[in-house]
Amino acid sequence: MRQTGILPDTEIAALFESGALAVSRALDHDQIQPASLDLRLGDRAWRVRASFLPGPNSLVADKLDRLKLHEIDLANGAVLETGCVYIVPLLESLNLPAGISASANPKSSTGRLDIFTRVMTDRGQEFDKIAPGYGGPLYLEVSPRTFPIVVRTGSRLSQIRFRTGNALLTEDELAVLHRAETLVATDPPNISGGGIALSIDLSGEAGSLIGYRGKHHTGLVDVDRRAAHEVLDYWEPLYAHGAPELVLDPDEFYILVSQEAVHVPPLYAAEMTPFDPLVGEFRVHYAGFFDPGFGHSSAGGTGSRAVLEVRSHEVPFILEHGQIVGRLVYEHMLKRPKALYGVDLGSNYQAQGLKLSKHFRPT
Ligand SMILES: Nc1ccn([C@H]2C[C@H](O)[C@@H](COP(=O)(O)OP(=O)(O)OP(=O)(O)O)O2)c(=O)n1
């Protein structure tokens, strides 16, 4: 077995057995994913004045005492409003061995709803990063940006990956792996900046669907209900016409799709990182974890594209077809997961093209 890499499902289960991962309510049967664990909301949320980080000398609970405005009971479900910031203790807590660190990311379904989430730890100085050997509670900051949402105790908005050491593939290793396994359906792939570039797809015959823009002042989205919401009540479809480009209006939210089909072989996990944080005009993808098996043919995934959550800031910005918007970095798994993303798990986004979150009725 490798000594460094991302812990697969079987090793996450072992963390639970050894007490490195504790839960205040029994794990859900499908909570452990091929390379991550879904995190669940606890029984209360606090609306706070503003987002914060605890910093090296504070516990989250102490800062919460100072900043909280209102306590909300999540046991029977509650509405979280757009534009507000909430802090929610999670049902999972950690007591990691010294050699294991972790990182968190919104689930893809959460990103597709434009719900901003970040995990916080006691004495944490960064969001979504959990230091090796961390022992203590986990909290989630939640801020719905476009739709008001209904959540309850047990709702799963975020996920955590555990790793030992550093097992990132170098550009040379990516090139070799691409030759053996075809990581993206573009030849040759653009391997740069430590990853494989992903670009935006705005092509299509006049009248074909190229994306969606979130509507304002919509009804609620219940994050635990699948295929329960009408697309047109929440989204304005965008169709190709004229030049293959799209003007992003400031502060609007868009769902678009990558031009490249993406493949994550079973012994690897991938993460989408921003193309260039210095291109400040727009932000792509809040959700960045790609599971082992995503786009893998034997897991039913041939042709899977990446869904891109895009938001423009400050000024209107023209996105053009083929523009690079992100990079996929690949890491070794410590070993092959027992179940792969896709057919093994009844996953929602295998073999997807342009796809809204699972909450909307398929059109
Ligand atoms: N910006 C992103 C992030 C992820 N994915 C893909 C790759 C992931 O392997 C897959 C599922 O991601 P999550 O596990 O985060 O999503 P959910 O848990 O919401 O979906 P599922 O129930 O299918 O696991 O979605 C994507 O297309 N675009």
Ligand as a Chemical Component Dictionary entry (heavy atoms), coordinates in Angstrom:
data_LIG
# 
_chem_comp.id                   LIG 
_chem_comp.type                 NON-POLYMER 
_chem_comp.pdbx_formal_charge   0 
_chem_comp.three_letter_code    LIG 
# 
loop_
_chem_comp_atom.comp_id 
_chem_comp_atom.atom_id 
_chem_comp_atom.alt_atom_id 
_chem_comp_atom.type_symbol 
_chem_comp_atom.charge 
_chem_comp_atom.model_Cartn_x 
_chem_comp_atom.model_Cartn_y 
_chem_comp_atom.model_Cartn_z 
_chem_comp_atom.pdbx_ordinal 
LIG N1  N1  N 0 -17.772 21.775 -9.702  1  
LIG C1  C1  C 0 -17.983 20.460 -9.777  2  
LIG C2  C2  C 0 -17.667 19.620 -8.679  3  
LIG C3  C3  C 0 -17.923 18.260 -8.809  4  
LIG N2  N2  N 0 -18.442 17.776 -9.951  5  
LIG C4  C4  C 0 -18.716 16.331 -10.104 6  
LIG C5  C5  C 0 -17.517 15.484 -9.724  7  
LIG C6  C6  C 0 -17.919 14.774 -8.485  8  
LIG O1  O1  O 0 -17.334 13.492 -8.394  9  
LIG C7  C7  C 0 -19.429 14.717 -8.609  10 
LIG C8  C8  C 0 -20.152 14.580 -7.287  11 
LIG O2  O2  O 0 -19.678 15.534 -6.411  12 
LIG P1  P1  P 0 -20.134 15.555 -4.883  13 
LIG O3  O3  O 0 -19.923 14.230 -4.253  14 
LIG O4  O4  O 0 -19.557 16.779 -4.315  15 
LIG O5  O5  O 0 -21.703 15.800 -5.113  16 
LIG P2  P2  P 0 -22.961 15.352 -4.343  17 
LIG O6  O6  O 0 -22.614 14.634 -3.073  18 
LIG O7  O7  O 0 -23.813 16.538 -4.275  19 
LIG O8  O8  O 0 -23.561 14.326 -5.393  20 
LIG P3  P3  P 0 -23.681 12.736 -5.325  21 
LIG O9  O9  O 0 -24.898 12.503 -4.482  22 
LIG O10 O10 O 0 -23.843 12.297 -6.750  23 
LIG O11 O11 O 0 -22.386 12.240 -4.696  24 
LIG O12 O12 O 0 -19.780 15.955 -9.264  25 
LIG C9  C9  C 0 -18.738 18.627 -11.014 26 
LIG O13 O13 O 0 -19.212 18.199 -12.049 27 
LIG N3  N3  N 0 -18.508 19.951 -10.906 28 
# 
loop_
_chem_comp_bond.comp_id 
_chem_comp_bond.atom_id_1 
_chem_comp_bond.atom_id_2 
_chem_comp_bond.value_order 
_chem_comp_bond.pdbx_ordinal 
LIG N1 C1  SING 1  
LIG C1 C2  SING 2  
LIG C1 N3  DOUB 3  
LIG C2 C3  DOUB 4  
LIG C3 N2  SING 5  
LIG N2 C4  SING 6  
LIG N2 C9  SING 7  
LIG C4 C5  SING 8  
LIG C4 O12 SING 9  
LIG C5 C6  SING 10 
LIG C6 O1  SING 11 
LIG C6 C7  SING 12 
LIG C7 C8  SING 13 
LIG C7 O12 SING 14 
LIG C8 O2  SING 15 
LIG O2 P1  SING 16 
LIG P1 O3  DOUB 17 
LIG P1 O4  SING 18 
LIG P1 O5  SING 19 
LIG O5 P2  SING 20 
LIG P2 O6  DOUB 21 
LIG P2 O7  SING 22 
LIG P2 O8  SING 23 
LIG O8 P3  SING 24 
LIG P3 O9  DOUB 25 
LIG P3 O10 SING 26 
LIG P3 O11 SING 27 
LIG C9 O13 DOUB 28 
LIG C9 N3  SING 29 
# 
